[in-house]
Amino acid sequence: MAETTSTGAWGNGLQAKSVLTKIAAYVADRNIPFLICSIGMIVMLLWAGKFKMTAPGAEGIIPLVSNSPLTSPQFKLFGPYILGDMIGLTEWTAAILLIIGYFKPKAGIVGGIILVGMFFTTSTMLISTPDDTVVVHGIHYMNNTGLFLFKDIISFGVAFYLISSYGRKAIMAEN
């Protein structure tokens, strides 16, 4: 196998010599992590956002938002249906900004910042939501609610990754 020169994500014309580093260079040069994370996040946000704008979706978040110190005031003020619409619209706004970010990276940065706030908030619900674990033989395990919330911790990290990726593109555009 010929040596792979990486001038994309790793820059500086670094030479990949082993099979593993050639694979890593191939993945980095084609920006595969960014594409999977951004497209996956966009699809998830559009799909979940639309669901929260339905009666079952709004009713499904009641145990989460009503017990969270960060969202319970909005829940009391707006109720589940208007709050579900607001959360859904926030998710759609972030998704649209991520899409625009492909062409105007600063929009992607703003979308990522929205996601950081959103996923920070929902990640804290893992602490405030009652009955998100089950006890089996004295050991606590996450149930479906706990696992549903735990994925937002991963999404919180992906949001920061998207900010940095769009940020690199914005910096290159500025220079």
trRosetta pair geometry for C-beta under 8 A, 3 or more apart (Angstrom, degrees):
i j d omega theta_ij theta_ji phi_ij phi_ji
1 19 7.1 91 43 -98 154 78
1 22 6.6 6 135 -114 138 176
3 15 5.3 -8 174 -164 130 101
3 16 6.5 160 -169 71 72 59
3 17 6.0 -18 -121 -101 102 59
3 22 7.8 -137 -149 -92 42 110
4 15 7.6 136 74 -160 47 51
4 16 4.2 -13 65 53 98 117
4 21 7.9 -172 56 117 113 81
4 22 4.6 122 9 -133 132 85
4 25 4.8 157 113 89 130 145
4 26 6.7 -67 -156 -56 163 80
5 13 5.5 -18 -169 -157 112 70
5 14 7.3 149 -156 74 59 39
5 15 6.1 -31 -101 -101 69 61
5 16 7.5 -160 -81 14 19 82
5 25 8.0 179 115 -179 11 147
6 9 7.1 -50 -180 55 115 71
6 10 4.3 30 127 52 133 119
6 11 7.4 -25 125 6 87 17
6 13 7.4 150 70 -145 50 19
6 14 5.1 -18 56 63 102 91
6 15 8.0 -174 15 -86 80 14
6 16 6.0 76 -25 -30 109 108
6 25 4.0 -124 -70 -145 121 109
6 28 6.4 27 -148 82 133 122
6 29 5.6 -135 -134 -65 83 110
7 10 7.9 -70 -94 70 9 74
7 11 6.2 36 -161 -127 46 38
7 12 7.6 -168 -120 45 62 24
7 13 5.5 10 -86 -81 93 58
7 29 7.6 55 51 -118 52 110
8 11 7.3 -99 89 -61 17 54
8 28 6.3 161 88 124 108 81
8 29 3.7 123 29 -132 141 67
8 30 7.6 70 109 -36 172 30
8 31 7.3 -117 162 -45 132 84
9 28 3.7 -125 58 169 135 95
9 29 6.0 -130 9 -77 93 35
9 31 6.5 153 -64 -82 119 68
10 14 5.3 -67 128 33 124 131
10 25 6.6 -67 11 -119 139 80
10 28 5.5 53 -30 127 96 152
10 29 7.7 -52 13 -66 92 77
11 14 7.4 60 86 -7 40 100
14 25 7.6 -152 90 -105 102 121
16 21 4.0 -168 -150 124 90 97
16 22 4.4 143 131 -82 128 54
16 24 7.0 -177 -124 62 132 88
16 25 4.1 -111 -44 -17 149 143
17 21 6.2 29 41 61 54 135
17 22 7.6 -126 68 -49 10 93
18 21 4.9 86 54 14 83 99
18 22 6.8 -143 93 -7 41 89
19 22 5.7 -58 -148 36 29 113
19 23 6.5 32 153 -20 64 103
20 23 5.8 -53 -152 33 32 111
20 24 6.4 30 151 -17 65 106
21 24 5.3 -50 -145 39 38 115
21 25 6.1 42 153 -22 67 103
22 25 5.7 -51 -145 36 31 112
22 26 6.3 37 153 -23 63 104
23 26 5.7 -53 -150 33 31 114
23 27 6.4 28 154 -16 65 106
24 27 5.8 -56 -148 38 31 110
24 28 6.1 26 156 -15 66 111
25 28 5.7 -58 -141 42 30 109
25 29 5.8 28 162 -20 67 111
26 29 6.1 -56 -140 37 22 108
26 30 6.5 3 164 -1 59 113
27 30 6.5 -76 -152 46 23 98
27 32 4.8 -76 -159 35 74 129
27 33 7.0 61 161 -29 105 88
28 31 7.4 26 180 -74 35 40
28 32 7.8 -65 -61 24 19 89
28 33 7.9 -2 -101 7 54 109
30 35 7.9 -45 137 -1 83 135
31 34 4.6 -38 175 41 94 119
31 35 5.8 100 116 -26 87 96
31 165 8.0 111 -156 -154 108 123
32 35 5.7 -57 -143 38 32 110
32 36 6.2 26 163 -15 68 107
33 36 6.1 -60 -146 40 28 105
33 37 6.0 20 161 -13 67 113
33 161 7.7 -90 144 172 115 137
34 37 6.0 -61 -140 43 26 106
34 38 5.8 15 167 -12 66 114
34 161 7.9 -155 -101 147 68 103
34 162 7.7 120 -141 -111 79 63
34 165 4.7 154 -115 -153 118 153
35 38 6.3 -59 -135 42 22 102
35 39 5.9 12 169 -8 62 115
36 39 6.4 -61 -137 44 21 101
36 40 5.7 21 164 -17 61 118
37 40 6.0 -61 -141 42 21 110
37 41 6.0 21 161 -19 62 111
37 158 5.2 -168 -158 -154 114 108
37 161 6.0 -60 170 101 168 131
37 162 6.3 -152 127 -69 120 92
37 165 7.9 144 73 -2 131 156
38 41 5.8 -56 -144 37 27 110
38 42 6.3 29 157 -21 64 107
38 98 5.8 -180 -160 177 93 118
38 101 7.8 -130 -145 81 133 124
38 102 7.8 131 149 -71 151 95
38 108 7.8 -25 -128 -143 127 124
38 162 6.1 124 -90 -117 84 111
38 165 7.5 -117 -55 90 118 148
39 42 5.7 -52 -146 35 31 113
39 43 6.4 29 157 -16 65 106
40 43 6.0 -57 -147 38 28 108
40 44 6.2 26 156 -17 65 110
41 44 5.7 -57 -144 40 29 111
41 45 6.1 28 158 -19 66 109
41 95 7.5 -168 128 -107 77 78
41 98 6.4 -152 98 -133 115 172
41 115 7.2 -5 -171 -116 134 152
41 155 7.2 130 -115 -143 99 96
41 158 6.1 -179 -75 135 125 132
41 159 7.8 138 -133 -81 147 65
41 162 6.8 -55 24 -64 166 147
42 45 6.0 -58 -146 37 26 109
42 46 6.3 21 159 -15 63 108
42 95 4.8 110 -144 -151 66 92
42 98 5.3 -146 -81 90 98 132
42 99 6.1 95 -128 -60 138 89
43 46 6.1 -59 -146 39 28 106
43 47 6.0 20 159 -13 65 115
44 47 6.0 -64 -143 43 25 107
44 48 5.7 13 166 -7 67 115
44 155 7.8 -128 108 -111 155 130
45 48 6.2 -56 -129 46 23 101
45 49 5.6 27 165 -23 61 116
45 91 4.3 -168 -165 177 84 91
45 92 6.8 165 145 -80 98 32
45 94 5.7 -120 -151 82 154 104
45 95 3.8 -175 94 -64 129 111
45 98 7.7 124 29 17 151 137
46 49 5.9 -55 -138 38 20 113
46 50 6.4 21 160 -19 58 108
46 91 7.5 -171 -69 133 25 102
46 92 6.4 73 -111 -110 61 74
46 95 5.0 154 -54 -180 81 171
47 50 6.1 -58 -153 34 24 108
47 51 6.6 22 152 -17 61 108
48 51 5.5 -55 -148 37 35 113
48 52 6.4 35 155 -22 67 103
48 88 7.8 -154 122 -116 61 74
48 91 5.9 -112 88 -173 95 164
49 52 5.9 -54 -149 32 31 110
49 53 6.9 26 152 -16 61 106
49 87 7.4 -154 -127 123 70 67
49 88 4.0 115 -174 -158 68 66
49 89 7.1 137 -169 -48 116 17
49 90 7.6 -158 -120 65 114 54
49 91 3.3 -159 -79 83 111 121
49 92 4.5 170 145 -46 160 80
49 95 7.0 -119 -3 -6 146 133
50 53 5.8 -63 -159 35 35 111
50 54 7.4 35 146 -24 64 100
50 57 8.0 175 112 -48 45 169
50 88 6.4 116 -69 -157 17 122
50 92 7.7 88 -55 -73 69 112
51 54 5.8 -54 -161 23 42 112
51 56 7.6 -58 -174 87 86 91
51 57 3.9 157 147 -96 70 136
51 88 7.5 -171 60 -106 45 116
52 57 4.3 -137 -97 148 25 124
52 58 6.3 90 -174 -73 59 60
52 61 6.5 26 -129 -22 100 138
52 84 4.5 -160 168 -169 80 83
52 85 7.5 -174 123 -69 89 23
52 87 5.1 -85 155 88 155 107
52 88 3.9 -170 77 -65 105 98
52 91 7.1 112 26 13 136 139
53 57 6.6 10 31 72 31 141
53 58 7.5 43 -127 -51 13 101
53 84 6.1 164 -90 133 33 96
53 85 5.2 70 -119 -107 84 64
53 88 4.0 -114 -45 70 94 175
53 89 7.7 89 -78 -43 120 72
54 57 4.5 89 55 10 83 108
54 58 6.9 -156 86 -6 39 87
54 84 7.8 -97 48 149 35 140
55 58 5.9 -57 -142 39 28 108
55 59 6.1 23 161 -14 64 111
55 81 7.1 -17 -109 -107 64 104
56 59 5.8 -59 -142 43 30 109
56 60 6.1 38 156 -30 64 108
57 60 5.6 -53 -148 29 28 117
57 61 7.1 18 159 -14 61 102
57 84 5.8 129 108 -163 91 130
57 88 7.5 66 125 -72 142 123
58 61 6.4 -62 -157 33 31 102
58 62 7.7 57 145 -49 59 86
58 80 4.5 119 159 146 98 94
58 81 4.8 51 172 -101 167 48
58 83 7.2 123 -146 71 99 78
58 84 3.0 -91 -102 -33 91 159
58 85 7.6 -4 -88 -29 123 65
59 62 5.8 -21 -165 -17 44 118
59 80 6.0 72 -87 146 44 152
61 64 5.0 -65 -164 47 66 115
61 65 5.2 42 145 -10 99 111
61 80 6.9 158 70 -149 89 98
61 83 7.7 -135 94 111 130 110
61 84 6.3 156 35 -96 130 91
61 87 7.2 -139 167 44 178 164
62 65 6.6 -65 -131 47 23 93
62 66 5.4 14 177 -15 64 122
62 75 7.6 117 -137 -149 60 130
62 80 5.2 -32 -82 -99 94 134
63 66 6.4 -54 -123 41 20 106
63 67 6.4 5 175 -5 56 119
63 129 6.2 76 138 -148 93 102
63 130 7.6 -101 -173 51 108 79
63 131 7.9 -55 -179 59 142 109
63 145 7.3 -49 97 -134 133 143
64 67 6.9 -86 -161 40 16 97
64 68 6.5 12 157 -26 60 117
64 71 7.7 13 125 68 77 146
64 122 7.5 8 173 -138 132 82
64 125 5.0 23 -162 -165 91 147
64 129 5.5 -23 -113 -93 59 127
64 145 7.8 -167 -74 -162 97 107
64 149 7.3 173 -123 -85 119 113
65 68 5.8 -56 -140 27 34 114
65 71 4.2 -87 -149 123 81 131
65 72 6.7 157 154 -79 62 49
65 74 7.3 -72 -178 77 120 99
65 75 4.6 150 131 -72 107 126
65 80 7.6 147 61 -113 133 76
65 83 6.3 152 151 142 166 146
65 125 7.8 -40 -73 -106 40 133
66 71 7.9 -57 -47 103 21 96
66 72 5.7 67 -163 -115 33 88
66 75 5.0 -155 -90 145 61 163
67 72 6.8 167 20 -74 2 117
67 125 7.4 100 81 -145 97 85
67 128 4.9 167 130 143 94 95
67 129 5.3 125 76 -103 139 50
67 130 6.3 -150 -126 -4 159 83
68 71 4.3 38 79 34 123 95
68 72 5.7 180 71 -32 56 84
68 121 7.2 73 169 178 150 84
68 124 6.5 101 -144 100 109 100
68 125 5.0 -50 -82 -96 121 86
68 128 4.8 122 -103 86 55 149
68 129 7.4 -12 -61 -59 84 79
69 72 6.2 -34 -113 18 24 115
69 124 8.0 -74 46 137 87 132
69 128 6.4 -150 -5 -108 78 151
70 121 5.0 -149 119 -139 147 92
70 124 6.1 85 -1 74 135 141
71 74 5.4 -57 -163 43 62 110
71 75 5.9 68 139 -29 82 103
71 83 7.6 103 -179 -167 106 135
71 121 6.5 93 -49 178 108 120
71 125 7.8 -9 19 -79 128 112
72 75 5.2 -51 -142 36 38 118
72 76 6.3 39 159 -20 69 102
73 76 5.9 -54 -149 36 31 109
73 77 6.2 25 154 -16 65 111
74 77 5.6 -59 -143 42 33 110
74 78 5.7 -9 172 15 71 115
74 83 5.6 121 135 -115 101 116
74 86 7.5 -115 176 76 132 152
75 78 6.9 -71 -126 54 18 82
75 79 7.2 52 -175 -115 53 12
75 80 6.9 20 -147 -77 88 60
75 83 5.7 -10 -100 -56 56 169
78 82 4.0 -120 177 86 105 117
78 83 4.5 134 90 -53 124 84
78 86 6.8 -1 155 -6 171 137
79 82 5.7 75 62 24 85 98
79 83 6.5 -165 86 -3 37 101
80 83 5.8 -67 -139 48 25 109
80 84 5.8 33 161 -27 66 109
81 84 5.6 -47 -143 32 27 114
81 85 6.6 29 153 -17 59 103
82 85 5.5 -51 -152 35 35 114
82 86 6.4 36 149 -21 66 104
83 86 5.4 -51 -146 36 35 113
83 87 6.3 33 155 -17 67 104
84 87 5.9 -54 -145 38 29 108
84 88 6.1 31 155 -18 63 109
85 88 5.7 -57 -145 40 28 113
85 89 6.2 27 157 -18 65 107
86 89 5.9 -54 -145 38 28 109
86 90 6.4 32 152 -22 62 105
87 90 5.6 -52 -150 33 32 114
87 91 6.5 32 151 -18 65 103
88 91 5.7 -54 -151 36 32 111
88 92 6.4 30 152 -16 66 106
89 92 5.5 -51 -144 39 35 112
89 93 6.2 41 153 -25 66 103
90 93 5.6 -50 -147 33 30 114
90 94 6.5 30 154 -16 63 104
90 114 6.7 -167 -178 180 90 120
90 118 6.4 161 136 -92 126 128
91 94 5.9 -53 -149 37 31 110
91 95 6.3 32 152 -19 64 107
91 118 7.3 130 -83 -154 73 161
92 95 5.5 -55 -146 37 33 113
92 96 6.2 32 156 -19 67 105
93 96 5.9 -55 -147 36 29 109
93 97 6.4 28 154 -17 63 108
93 111 7.7 -166 129 -114 66 81
93 114 6.6 -128 102 -165 104 169
94 97 5.7 -57 -149 38 31 112
94 98 6.4 34 152 -21 65 103
94 111 4.6 116 -161 -157 62 81
94 112 8.0 123 -158 -56 102 21
94 114 4.3 -148 -92 93 105 130
94 115 5.3 119 -162 -58 144 85
94 118 7.0 -78 -45 -2 157 149
95 98 5.7 -53 -151 33 32 112
95 99 6.6 32 151 -18 64 103
95 111 7.3 145 -44 -151 10 128
96 99 5.6 -51 -151 34 35 112
96 100 6.3 34 151 -16 67 105
96 111 7.6 -166 72 -99 49 124
97 100 5.6 -51 -143 40 34 111
97 101 6.2 50 150 -35 62 102
97 107 4.8 -148 -160 166 76 86
97 108 6.4 158 144 -94 79 30
97 110 5.3 -105 -168 86 144 96
97 111 3.1 177 97 -66 112 104
97 114 7.0 108 42 16 150 135
98 101 5.2 -46 -153 22 32 125
98 102 7.9 49 150 -30 56 83
98 107 7.9 -147 -62 123 15 88
98 108 5.5 66 -128 -126 47 79
98 111 4.3 -153 -52 130 69 161
98 112 7.4 102 -91 -52 92 71
98 162 6.8 -36 -121 -172 111 142
99 102 6.3 -36 -175 4 40 110
100 103 6.2 -71 -172 48 50 96
100 104 5.5 -25 155 48 89 101
100 107 3.9 -49 102 115 113 156
100 108 7.1 -159 83 -52 68 69
100 111 7.8 152 48 -37 94 130
101 104 6.5 -79 -113 78 32 57
101 105 5.4 52 -165 -131 78 37
101 106 7.6 -157 -118 57 80 24
101 107 4.7 -142 -71 84 67 83
101 108 2.0 90 -140 -56 148 99
101 109 7.1 149 -120 -9 122 52
101 111 6.0 -101 -34 22 131 130
101 166 4.9 -47 -171 -120 129 129
101 169 7.9 107 170 72 88 142
102 108 7.2 108 -36 -64 41 128
104 107 4.7 63 94 0 101 113
104 108 7.7 167 94 -9 57 84
105 108 5.2 -51 -157 34 50 117
105 109 6.6 56 147 -24 73 96
105 166 4.5 166 -169 -171 87 78
105 167 7.3 173 155 -69 120 15
105 169 3.8 -178 -96 96 149 108
105 170 3.9 -147 98 -60 122 79
105 173 6.2 172 22 1 123 138
106 109 5.3 -42 -152 28 42 117
106 110 6.8 44 149 -18 65 98
106 166 7.4 153 -80 155 17 112
106 170 5.1 99 -65 -116 71 134
107 110 5.7 -51 -154 35 36 112
107 111 6.4 40 147 -19 65 104
107 166 8.0 -114 71 -166 50 140
108 111 5.4 -50 -147 37 35 115
108 112 6.3 39 153 -20 65 104
108 162 6.6 -125 169 166 100 98
108 165 7.7 -72 139 92 137 87
108 166 3.3 -160 101 -115 119 146
108 169 7.5 35 51 57 142 131
108 170 7.9 -158 55 -45 101 110
109 112 5.6 -55 -151 37 31 113
109 113 6.5 34 150 -22 65 103
109 163 5.6 70 -138 -141 68 71
109 166 4.8 -156 -57 106 67 125
109 167 5.7 89 -97 -71 115 75
109 170 6.3 -21 -33 -23 130 151
110 113 5.6 -50 -149 32 34 113
110 114 6.6 38 151 -19 64 101
111 114 5.7 -52 -154 33 33 113
111 115 6.5 33 149 -19 64 106
111 162 7.3 -69 97 135 98 134
111 166 7.8 120 50 -36 100 168
112 115 5.4 -53 -149 36 36 114
112 116 6.5 42 151 -25 67 98
112 159 5.3 143 -161 -175 74 72
112 160 7.3 119 177 -94 116 18
112 162 4.3 -169 -100 98 117 102
112 163 3.7 -178 127 -67 147 76
112 166 6.2 -168 -15 26 134 133
113 116 5.6 -44 -150 26 35 114
113 117 6.9 32 153 -12 62 102
113 163 6.5 90 -57 -101 65 122
114 117 6.0 -59 -158 38 33 109
114 118 6.1 28 150 -17 68 113
115 118 5.4 -57 -140 42 33 111
115 119 5.7 19 166 -8 71 111
115 155 7.2 -116 -180 156 110 96
115 156 8.0 179 144 -116 87 40
115 158 7.8 -73 148 94 142 84
115 159 3.6 -162 112 -120 114 121
115 162 7.0 40 49 54 151 137
116 119 6.4 -60 -136 45 22 98
116 120 6.0 28 159 -24 61 109
116 156 6.8 76 -134 -152 55 71
116 159 4.7 177 -67 129 63 135
116 160 6.4 80 -96 -66 110 72
116 163 7.1 6 -43 -39 124 137
117 120 5.9 -54 -144 33 25 112
117 121 6.5 25 157 -19 60 108
118 121 5.9 -60 -157 34 28 111
118 122 6.5 12 156 -7 65 109
118 159 7.9 171 54 -94 91 153
119 122 5.7 -53 -136 45 38 104
119 123 5.8 46 159 -28 67 105
119 152 4.9 -174 -148 -177 83 89
119 153 7.6 154 169 -90 106 20
119 155 4.8 -151 -117 103 139 98
119 156 3.9 -169 127 -81 124 72
119 159 5.5 -173 23 -15 139 142
120 123 5.8 -56 -146 34 26 113
120 124 6.7 27 155 -21 61 103
120 156 6.1 103 -68 -126 55 120
121 124 6.1 -59 -159 29 29 109
121 125 7.4 38 144 -29 60 98
122 125 5.4 -37 -162 12 46 121
122 149 6.5 -156 160 -142 86 79
122 152 4.2 -109 105 -160 114 165
123 126 6.1 -28 -178 1 49 113
123 149 7.1 129 -123 171 36 89
123 152 4.9 -150 -70 111 71 106
123 153 4.9 103 -126 -81 116 69
123 156 5.4 -5 -46 -46 142 142
124 127 5.8 -47 -174 31 58 110
124 128 6.4 31 140 -3 81 113
125 128 5.5 -69 -134 53 44 97
125 129 5.0 43 168 -31 83 111
125 149 5.4 -132 90 -132 100 131
125 152 7.8 44 42 52 106 153
126 129 6.8 -35 -115 27 17 106
126 132 6.5 -152 -148 119 55 161
126 146 6.6 77 -139 -143 88 71
126 149 4.4 168 -78 128 82 132
126 150 6.3 85 -104 -75 134 62
126 152 7.8 -163 -40 57 109 111
126 153 7.3 -6 -23 -46 151 113
129 132 4.7 74 96 -44 107 126
129 145 6.3 -139 136 152 141 126
129 146 7.9 -171 83 -84 122 63
129 149 6.6 -171 23 -56 145 155
131 143 7.4 -26 156 32 72 141
131 145 6.9 58 109 46 77 150
132 142 6.5 -19 148 -142 83 77
132 143 6.3 -150 -175 42 38 91
132 145 4.5 -110 -121 102 77 108
132 146 3.8 121 161 -71 91 84
132 149 6.4 -17 -153 19 143 137
133 140 4.4 14 164 -172 144 101
133 141 6.1 148 -160 73 86 31
133 142 5.7 -58 -103 -98 74 39
133 143 6.2 163 -129 -8 17 85
133 146 5.4 64 -72 -60 62 152
134 140 7.4 147 74 -150 30 56
134 141 5.6 -25 62 64 81 88
134 142 8.0 38 17 140 76 9
134 143 4.9 88 -22 -65 102 105
135 138 6.5 4 -178 -117 105 14
135 139 6.8 149 -153 68 64 30
135 140 5.7 -34 -94 -90 72 59
135 141 7.7 152 -99 17 23 75
136 139 5.9 -32 68 62 71 85
136 141 5.9 -1 15 5 112 123
141 146 7.9 166 137 68 50 151
142 145 7.8 -134 -177 75 84 58
142 146 3.0 -140 -153 107 92 130
142 147 4.9 130 127 -52 124 71
142 150 6.1 -10 -143 -29 168 135
143 146 5.3 98 42 14 55 103
143 147 7.1 -113 107 -1 28 94
144 147 5.8 -58 -143 42 30 108
144 148 6.1 38 155 -26 65 106
145 148 5.5 -52 -148 33 30 116
145 149 6.5 23 155 -12 63 106
146 149 5.9 -60 -151 40 30 106
146 150 6.1 35 152 -28 66 107
147 150 5.4 -48 -140 30 34 116
147 151 7.0 43 159 -27 61 94
148 151 6.5 -52 -167 19 28 110
149 152 5.7 -49 -171 21 49 115
149 153 7.9 54 139 -21 68 90
150 153 5.7 -37 -167 16 53 113
150 154 7.5 47 142 -9 68 97
151 154 5.5 -49 -160 37 48 113
151 155 6.2 50 142 -20 71 105
152 155 5.0 -49 -139 42 42 116
152 156 6.2 60 151 -33 65 94
153 156 5.4 -40 -152 22 32 120
153 157 7.2 31 149 -13 58 98
154 157 5.9 -54 -161 35 37 110
154 158 6.5 37 144 -19 67 105
155 158 5.2 -50 -144 37 39 115
155 159 6.4 51 152 -29 66 97
156 159 5.8 -47 -155 25 29 116
156 160 7.2 26 148 -13 59 100
157 160 5.8 -53 -156 35 38 109
157 161 6.4 40 147 -20 68 105
158 161 5.3 -52 -149 37 37 117
158 162 6.3 40 152 -22 68 102
159 162 5.8 -52 -149 34 31 111
159 163 6.6 35 150 -20 62 101
160 163 5.6 -48 -150 32 36 114
160 164 6.6 31 153 -15 66 103
161 164 5.9 -58 -152 38 31 107
161 165 6.2 29 152 -18 67 108
162 165 5.6 -54 -141 39 33 110
162 166 6.1 26 162 -10 68 107
163 166 6.3 -59 -143 44 25 102
163 167 5.8 32 153 -27 62 114
164 167 5.3 -55 -142 37 28 120
164 168 6.5 35 157 -24 64 98
165 168 5.9 -47 -152 28 30 109
165 169 6.8 25 151 -12 61 104
166 169 5.6 -57 -153 40 37 112
166 170 6.2 38 149 -22 69 106
167 170 5.5 -53 -144 37 32 111
167 171 6.3 33 156 -20 66 104
168 171 5.8 -53 -147 35 30 111
168 172 6.4 29 154 -17 64 105
169 172 5.8 -53 -148 37 32 110
169 173 6.4 32 152 -20 64 106
170 173 5.6 -54 -147 37 33 112
170 174 6.4 34 153 -22 65 104
171 174 5.7 -52 -148 33 33 111
171 175 6.5 20 156 -12 65 107
172 175 6.1 -62 -147 40 31 102
